[in-house]
Amino acid sequence: MKTADDMTEERRKANNLDTAKKQAHAYCEKVKPFFETIRYNVDKLENIVDDATWPLPKYREMLYLR
């Protein structure tokens, strides 16, 4: 949960910047790096949790939805 909390804190900081350009750079440099770790952990959870219990479409399912 720490990674998600850290990402949320970086998002708060980015959202308080005074221009869209500064916000975009902050998201790219400070927020985006958290996605790899979070994504890895969510992918592991998707494989552990039973499909009947998982309330959202799994990533692999979204790739093939039309």
C-alpha positions in Angstrom: 0.0 0.0 0.0 3.0 2.3 0.5 3.6 2.5 -3.2 0.0 3.6 -3.9 0.2 6.1 -1.0 3.5 7.5 -2.3 2.0 7.8 -5.8 -1.1 9.6 -4.4 1.2 12.1 -2.6 3.1 12.8 -5.9 -0.2 13.3 -7.7 -1.3 15.8 -5.0 1.9 17.7 -5.5 1.5 17.7 -9.3 -2.1 18.8 -9.2 -1.1 21.9 -7.1 1.4 23.1 -9.7 0.4 26.3 -11.4 0.6 25.3 -15.1 -0.6 22.4 -17.1 2.9 22.0 -18.6 4.5 21.7 -15.1 1.7 19.3 -14.1 2.4 17.1 -17.2 6.1 17.0 -16.5 5.5 16.1 -12.8 3.1 13.3 -13.8 5.6 12.0 -16.3 8.7 12.3 -14.0 7.2 11.6 -10.5 3.9 9.7 -10.9 4.4 7.5 -13.9 7.3 5.5 -12.4 5.0 4.1 -9.7 2.8 2.4 -12.3 5.3 -0.4 -13.1 5.4 -1.6 -9.4 1.6 -1.2 -8.9 0.8 -2.9 -12.2 3.1 -5.8 -11.3 1.3 -6.4 -8.0 -2.2 -6.1 -9.5 -1.2 -8.6 -12.2 -0.1 -11.0 -9.4 -3.4 -10.5 -7.6 -5.4 -11.1 -10.8 -3.8 -14.6 -10.9 -4.5 -15.3 -7.3 -8.1 -14.1 -6.8 -10.9 -16.3 -8.2 -12.7 -14.8 -11.3 -16.0 -15.0 -9.5 -14.6 -12.8 -6.7 -12.7 -10.3 -8.8 -15.2 -7.4 -9.4 -13.4 -5.7 -12.3 -12.4 -6.9 -15.8 -8.9 -8.3 -15.7 -6.3 -6.7 -17.8 -6.0 -9.7 -20.2 -9.8 -9.6 -20.6 -9.8 -5.8 -21.5 -7.2 -6.4 -24.2 -9.7 -8.6 -26.1 -13.0 -6.8 -25.5 -14.7 -5.3 -28.5 
